[in-house]
Amino acid sequence: MLETHYHTLLLVMSVVALFVFVALYFVKAGYGMFHTEKWGFSLDNKLGWVLMEAPVFLLMCWLWLHSRSGFRAPQFVFFFLFQLHYFQRSFIFPLLMKGKSRIPLAIVLMGVTFNLLNGVMQGGGIFYFPPEGLYDAGWAYLLRPNALAGMLVFFVGMGINLHSDNVIRHLRKPGDTKHYLPAKGMYRYVTSANYLGELLEWTGFAILVATPAAWVFVWWTFANLVPRSHAIYKRYVAEFGKEAVGRRKRVIPFIY
């Protein structure tokens, strides 16, 4: 891929994210609590998540190997953090799922498409088309203020994300199919604490990596998760009442 084509991809993906952001306020993506038969053929949730998330993990491995970057710093650290998230999301998160939920094949295919394009964006930004001279300092780059702040935000976000997923998994007893209002951890402040964690993760990653591609990923994460957090908030208010939801926000504490 030529560098001009790569930057065109970033621009196109940024524009598409805007349309996705608007559309998701009108269309609820049919997975999780919003799954319906209208979305057509569906897969077992565990299988669907592996098929959806694993391709980007494998693609990044391929891009890393063919870049000849090896263990060069700081690129390898960026690669490791990206893969750390997607190893958990691809191979651990699905195994921890409970119940017999299903995910539409259409959602899986859309997820695979985005993840592969995002892999090209992030791998390209880290290994092939990094900002000129940005990473020449090697390991010393990781001691810069933006790198230290970015890693802190990344790991705080990851911790919130993992803890929030754990809270959701333990809301139900075996055989129970009811919906419950989570209230532990960051769920005391927002109704989509897992999404808050993911937003923080990728914001931290973008601060650390400092590439346009990483910020496009933040924009996509925002465009995808913020409208869905709004739908979840409305669902909780409808099911449990405004008093039960209280003063909690949707995804950004005290703001939205």
VOGU-3710 file (C-alpha; in Angstrom, 3 decimals, decimal comma):
1> mlethyhtll> 0,000/0,000/0,000  1,299/3,433/-0,922  1,425/6,087/1,796  -1,023/8,273/-0,136  -3,497/5,375/-0,245  -2,975/4,834/3,464  -3,830/8,435/4,348  -6,851/8,271/2,045  -8,015/5,246/4,048  -7,725/7,252/7,281
11> lvmsvvalfv> -9,786/10,080/5,807  -12,485/7,760/4,459  -12,722/5,867/7,749  -13,067/9,152/9,653  -15,969/10,241/7,440  -17,679/6,843/7,619  -17,466/6,971/11,424  -19,535/10,167/11,379  -22,337/8,402/9,500  -22,087/5,435/11,882
21> fvalyfvkag> -22,327/7,771/14,876  -25,545/9,358/13,580  -27,073/6,084/12,365  -26,608/4,295/15,685  -28,830/6,838/17,407  -31,657/5,538/15,204  -30,724/1,855/14,762  -29,849/-0,381/17,710  -27,143/-2,864/16,738  -28,768/-6,236/17,316
31> ygmfhtekwg> -26,454/-7,892/19,801  -26,553/-8,246/23,575  -29,780/-6,958/25,120  -30,913/-5,632/21,721  -30,681/-8,922/19,846  -33,780/-9,705/17,775  -34,626/-12,178/15,022  -34,915/-9,254/12,591  -31,153/-9,328/12,209  -31,348/-12,725/10,538
41> fsldnklgwv> -29,151/-15,775/11,026  -27,204/-15,729/14,268  -24,282/-17,570/15,823  -23,482/-18,724/19,311  -22,190/-15,659/21,166  -18,840/-17,221/22,067  -18,110/-18,382/18,537  -19,272/-15,063/17,103  -16,935/-13,028/19,308  -13,930/-15,190/18,453
51> lmeapvfllm> -14,659/-14,927/14,723  -15,184/-11,175/15,021  -12,160/-10,221/17,116  -9,464/-12,787/16,285  -8,810/-11,595/12,688  -7,325/-8,275/13,828  -5,075/-10,064/16,321  -3,778/-12,333/13,559  -3,477/-9,499/11,044  -1,386/-7,402/13,431
61> cwlwlhsrsg> 0,919/-10,378/13,961  1,348/-10,646/10,194  1,976/-6,911/9,794  4,523/-6,954/12,604  6,399/-9,962/11,214  6,540/-8,532/7,697  7,570/-5,071/8,877  10,924/-6,350/10,151  10,494/-4,095/13,162  11,284/-6,992/15,439
71> frapqfvfff> 11,572/-5,911/19,048  12,555/-2,352/18,209  11,290/0,227/20,694  8,895/1,878/20,997  6,962/0,147/18,191  7,069/-3,264/19,827  5,560/-1,833/23,027  2,674/-0,368/21,013  2,209/-3,693/19,236  2,247/-5,571/22,562
81> lfqlhyfqrs> -0,399/-3,327/24,153  -2,687/-3,546/21,124  -2,335/-7,331/21,072  -2,822/-7,572/24,827  -6,284/-6,071/24,435  -7,241/-8,189/21,455  -5,877/-11,434/22,884  -8,172/-10,939/25,856  -11,091/-9,880/23,652  -10,586/-12,709/21,139
91> fifpllmkgk> -9,683/-15,723/23,257  -10,441/-15,027/26,936  -13,544/-12,820/26,969  -15,629/-15,301/24,898  -14,734/-18,200/27,188  -15,940/-16,238/30,220  -19,348/-15,550/28,684  -22,327/-17,078/30,424  -25,738/-18,043/29,107  -26,809/-19,014/25,612
101> sriplaivlm> -27,004/-15,633/23,917  -26,536/-15,326/20,173  -25,057/-12,703/17,900  -26,263/-12,011/14,346  -23,929/-13,084/11,559  -24,405/-9,625/10,025  -22,939/-8,008/13,151  -20,009/-10,444/13,114  -19,245/-9,669/9,465  -19,432/-5,921/10,063
111> gvtfnllngv> -17,148/-6,349/13,061  -14,633/-8,387/11,058  -14,610/-5,771/8,296  -13,946/-2,911/10,688  -11,356/-4,840/12,682  -9,358/-5,734/9,571  -9,429/-2,151/8,309  -8,441/-0,943/11,756  -5,599/-3,438/11,830  -4,325/-1,967/8,559
121> mqgggifyfp> -4,648/1,544/10,017  -2,881/0,791/13,305  -0,243/-1,490/11,827  0,411/1,028/9,087  0,751/3,888/11,559  3,078/1,975/13,870  5,254/-0,051/11,483  5,063/1,396/7,986  4,057/5,067/7,966  4,859/6,515/11,414
131> peglydagwa> 5,226/10,291/11,723  8,713/11,128/10,503  11,317/10,971/13,241  8,771/10,475/16,005  10,122/7,136/17,233  13,824/7,745/16,591  14,491/8,082/20,337  13,843/4,358/20,811  13,210/3,301/24,397  13,647/6,912/25,545
141> yllrpnalag> 10,392/7,737/23,744  8,560/5,788/26,459  9,794/8,263/29,086  8,212/11,247/27,368  5,236/12,829/29,189  2,741/11,812/26,485  3,969/8,212/26,582  3,781/7,950/30,374  0,347/9,594/30,462  -0,880/7,436/27,606
151> mlvffvgmgi> 0,185/4,175/29,250  -1,438/5,248/32,522  -4,746/6,060/30,819  -4,551/2,847/28,763  -4,139/0,599/31,808  -6,735/2,470/33,860  -9,173/2,003/30,985  -8,298/-1,664/30,665  -8,848/-2,158/34,404  -12,260/-0,458/34,250
161> nlhsdnvirh> -13,198/-2,485/31,170  -12,237/-5,853/32,688  -13,850/-5,104/36,042  -17,050/-3,859/34,408  -17,309/-6,978/32,234  -16,880/-9,068/35,381  -19,697/-7,154/37,113  -22,044/-7,833/34,195  -21,157/-11,531/34,087  -22,136/-11,958/37,719
171> lrkpgdtkhy> -25,461/-10,112/37,614  -27,381/-13,336/36,917  -27,512/-16,693/38,595  -27,375/-19,817/36,383  -30,588/-20,174/34,381  -31,724/-16,608/35,031  -32,583/-14,565/31,928  -33,720/-11,308/33,533  -31,992/-7,979/33,069  -30,458/-6,304/36,100
181> lpakgmyryv> -29,092/-2,835/36,685  -25,338/-3,065/37,425  -24,285/-0,912/40,358  -20,684/-1,789/41,277  -17,438/-0,101/40,323  -17,811/2,608/37,692  -21,432/1,550/37,209  -22,124/3,823/40,152  -21,418/6,735/37,814  -22,407/5,528/34,333
191> tsanylgell> -24,700/2,843/32,950  -22,097/1,665/30,403  -18,926/1,445/32,464  -17,431/-1,207/30,182  -17,657/1,259/27,287  -16,098/3,978/29,423  -13,167/1,640/30,014  -12,741/0,926/26,329  -12,878/4,611/25,428  -10,179/5,337/27,986
201> ewtgfailva> -8,054/2,452/26,730  -7,915/3,652/23,159  -7,601/7,300/24,140  -4,574/6,346/26,208  -3,229/4,316/23,300  -3,602/7,309/20,973  -1,832/9,620/23,428  0,977/7,071/23,692  1,350/6,209/20,005  0,672/9,738/18,698
211> tpaawvfvww> -0,342/8,673/15,189  -3,344/9,940/13,197  -4,498/6,320/12,845  -4,734/5,880/16,607  -6,934/8,971/16,880  -9,141/7,709/14,051  -9,603/4,564/16,158  -10,621/6,706/19,146  -13,161/8,481/16,945  -14,542/5,125/15,740
221> tfanlvprsh> -14,752/3,817/19,300  -16,627/6,964/20,324  -18,926/6,785/17,287  -19,791/3,168/17,990  -20,078/3,095/21,772  -21,568/6,469/22,719  -24,843/5,974/20,780  -25,096/2,424/22,112  -24,560/3,676/25,669  -27,483/6,051/25,066
231> aiykryvaef> -29,693/3,138/23,962  -28,679/1,111/27,023  -29,399/4,068/29,303  -32,883/4,457/27,820  -33,477/0,710/28,200  -32,525/0,821/31,868  -34,745/3,845/32,496  -37,662/2,060/30,780  -37,133/-1,162/32,754  -36,127/0,111/36,174
241> gkeavgrrkr> -37,316/3,714/36,247  -35,509/7,010/36,413  -35,235/6,830/40,202  -33,385/3,489/40,037  -30,949/4,803/37,449  -30,488/7,905/39,576  -27,968/10,543/38,602  -25,795/8,158/36,630  -24,742/9,278/33,168  -24,502/7,135/30,057
251> vipfiy> -20,784/6,683/29,480  -18,804/9,762/30,581  -19,095/10,396/34,356  -20,845/13,656/35,290  -21,039/14,733/31,630  -22,984/12,346/29,358
//
